């Protein structure tokens, strides 16, 4: 595995993939690598000739010093894991490289931003879109892989790729879960038993929603209400959003008569936690 | 000259330049080609191995149907001119291609936007930055050439290239003027004598400002006042902005003790008209 440290090394790497005959797959991570990342890497190895992993703690996602320190401490283990998974290139840009102090150009997804607004902050949305675009411009991958768990990220990415004529194909990959059904996230390893317990309530609420949908329930409001009851009131769990949305444009659905994204964003302790599933409706 | 009409043709073209050994130069025009464009093309031929010209009426710049019609009528003459100048590739994207109805992702230059705000509309700034980025992503040129006349465009471009990690070098090229000193613009050929007369007043005011600066005047407010007097009140001339700015960040200067961008934006009849010069101050 080659670790890309300078712009020259990046240029040299991308030159290899510019003919279009060999394909580069891209996976983004904030560090604290887990099974979910490994699944993306394996998918990337299947679809592309080489795999590049960028590990970057986007300031839109991570601000607290404690997490930044953990990310830094974990770096040697992350590198070892990437190498053992057959990753070809790894890049660990610093904040100064992608976000120097006078970095002031941002990508905004106007209408999508409005729909996300109840769900995520502007800073989150713009920060995510901007870093994705920077990475696409720097590395020029053929494919970029995102986990279903981060469906909103996927939608942001898909949209900016289309609207800004980026030459990359976004690929959605299934969520990977631990033996309890909890989706792996960068914070998974930082959760104690209490955090795992409340995070599982979110997954269980989603499971209940799926069952109701399969049993024929069509009313979004009834399903959401049931989910909220199941998640209950827990000091460690702050549910920020529960929605049943059109997976294409995130418009809220009143009745589930077509495909629906059932989506929860929460905070578990100080960590962001999100999970979702897409319910596919058979059209006659 | 090859006219690029499909995404496949664009991909095939860019593949030629991806090794980095041969360089592609990019010139953007809205049509109604003039001497200013030809100067950019000649500069591009000097610095690059091949030259691509994109002719596109950015909706942020052109809305009126009459101008759009003129642009369309002029197309065959534009093509002939480009071919005669040794342009290698020309591309005439339609609005549906770069701005389909649900195109909603935009590039914003946060702080620069604020400074521009007195000068240009948000729509202008965002529209320009977004189309530039789209063109950079589509064509992946090594160089992009902008005329000094459009210094603000150059600054927008330079900023987005740096902040979004675009791999293109922006190149500023001198303004080309007709025998009267009027800078060529896409509207130059549409000006009647009356329009030319009032546009010249803008150029003369800039000339007077240069003379005052050379004579040692340091007060921006006195120079601006003198310029406004010289431009006077003309029914055809709507001066929208007169400024003396730091050329690096567009902050207004009170005293010209370092390099200064002296800049006018006006409307001549229904056409946007801009001219400027940079005054270089010798530092001891």
Interface residues (C-beta under 8 A of the other chain):
Chain A: X11 X15 X18 X19 X20 X98 X102 X103 X104 X105 X106 X107 X108 X109 X110 X111 X112 X129 X130 X133 X134 X137 X138 X159 X160 X162 X163 X164 X165 X166 X167
Chain B: X11 X15 X18 X19 X20 X98 X102 X103 X104 X105 X106 X107 X108 X109 X110 X111 X112 X129 X130 X133 X134 X137 X138 X159 X160 X162 X163 X164 X165 X166 X167
